[in-house]
Amino acid sequence: MLNRRLAGLGTTIFAEMSALALTTGSVNLGQGFPDTDGPPEIAAAAAAAIMAGRGNQYPPGPGIPELRQAVAAHQKRFYGLDVDPGTEVLVTAGATEAIAATLIALLEPGDEAIAFEPYYDSYAACVAMAGATRVPVTLRPPGFRPDISALRAAITPRTRVILLNTPHNPTGAVFSRAELTGIAALACEHDLLVVSDEVYEHLVFDGEHVPIASLPGMRERTVTISSAAKTFSFTGWKVGWVTATPELVSAVRTVKQFLTYVTGGPFQYAVAEALALPDAYYAGISRDLRAKRDVLCAGLAAVGFGVYQPAGTYFVTTDIRPLGETDGMDFCRRLPDRAGVVAIPSSVFYDTVAAGRSQVRFAFCKKEEVLREAVERLTRYRA
Ligand SMILES: Cc1ncc(COP(=O)(O)O)c(C=O)c1O
């Protein structure tokens, strides 16, 4: 039934692995959501908004003014970027809708969109929904650094968009200022748009997050996307946003209007408050997550996995070849039953499947005791 453009794109692995986690009683380090909610005062703000009747009816299409102002203030506070809350911010149903609306708005059938693989699974689907073609540029271990000459070679007269994601899911790579400068130079040289998914912007442990829109020549050609999900540990609220020039925002808004029209009103009030949380909050989430990263990475290395230590995000990519395994898909399908742990084969994030065959992704956005339990189970399994 599914149209040909989307054929083969339904990533069923998350559903399959979550089902396996349930039937086997496994520790689920598959999907990337925290097992602890975000700040209680922000949850209370959402509840208070509902009870006060704020946002219970359709909020304004671009988002409530309070949230658009908060997003603009956030861009200024953390990156020195001037964003007009009136014309340069659009609130979306999570980053997921922002990605879909942006790609559908900007891509024509026949256009090419370059994305660094492995990539977040919605990119392929949204490029396909736009009738465009995805062109992968592979990030390779151990560092998963963007190869600027490979990017240059991937650009053709049909290229319209470079789809960027830093901090990067699933590898945890945080692109450096120099790497982003290289990407920006190519975007300017070839007059390309950049769609920059920065949902993990505050989950950086080593290095710094640099929004590509802050680099020379990029402000007018970048659509920056982020969301409340990861920064505030409320992945179920689905409040995201786009910042870009008025022309780009208006294009994305036209599509958003017909996808969801508007987005969870009361949550917008709460996220506006969350964005204004003090620096200590932002420092705290990355510090806590860094500690979790360290627990899981050390544990996995002790079990014998090859560990590519991430500089950001919720995820660590491992190599199973040191365990005498070669196929991540096969390994992950066996793991729940044998070890009581769920992980995701990274091959599902690649077009060039062979490049990711032996890679397996674990999420560490879980309570420390959960991570320790997973490591203990893996240790017993390998003993
Ligand atoms: C790279 C990336 N972009 C976007 C999203 C989706 O964000 P949201 O929950 O705000 O839709 C995720 C969630 O896992 C992600 O990893």
The ligand as an SDF file (V2000), in Angstrom:
LIG
                    3D

 16 16  0  0  0  0  0  0  0  0999 V2000
   18.9950   13.8720   15.7130 C   0  0  0  0  0  0  0  0  0  0  0  0
   17.5860   13.9800   16.1630 C   0  0  0  0  0  0  0  0  0  0  0  0
   16.7910   14.9070   15.5950 N   0  0  0  0  0  0  0  0  0  0  0  0
   15.5050   15.0310   15.9690 C   0  0  0  0  0  0  0  0  0  0  0  0
   14.9570   14.2290   16.9400 C   0  0  0  0  0  0  0  0  0  0  0  0
   13.4960   14.3880   17.2860 C   0  0  0  0  0  0  0  0  0  0  0  0
   13.2800   15.3780   18.2070 O   0  0  0  0  0  0  0  0  0  0  0  0
   11.8100   15.6710   18.7680 P   0  0  0  0  0  0  0  0  0  0  0  0
   11.5250   14.6420   19.8170 O   0  0  0  0  0  0  0  0  0  0  0  0
   11.8830   17.0430   19.3040 O   0  0  0  0  0  0  0  0  0  0  0  0
   10.8570   15.5430   17.6440 O   0  0  0  0  0  0  0  0  0  0  0  0
   15.7410   13.2550   17.5600 C   0  0  0  0  0  0  0  0  0  0  0  0
   15.1590   12.3670   18.5780 C   0  0  0  0  0  0  0  0  0  0  0  0
   15.6540   11.3100   18.8760 O   0  0  0  0  0  0  0  0  0  0  0  0
   17.0910   13.1300   17.1620 C   0  0  0  0  0  0  0  0  0  0  0  0
   17.8940   12.2200   17.7110 O   0  0  0  0  0  0  0  0  0  0  0  0
  1  2  1  0
  2  3  1  0
  2 15  2  0
  3  4  2  0
  4  5  1  0
  5  6  1  0
  5 12  2  0
  6  7  1  0
  7  8  1  0
  8  9  2  0
  8 10  1  0
  8 11  1  0
 12 13  1  0
 12 15  1  0
 13 14  2  0
 15 16  1  0
M  END
$$$$
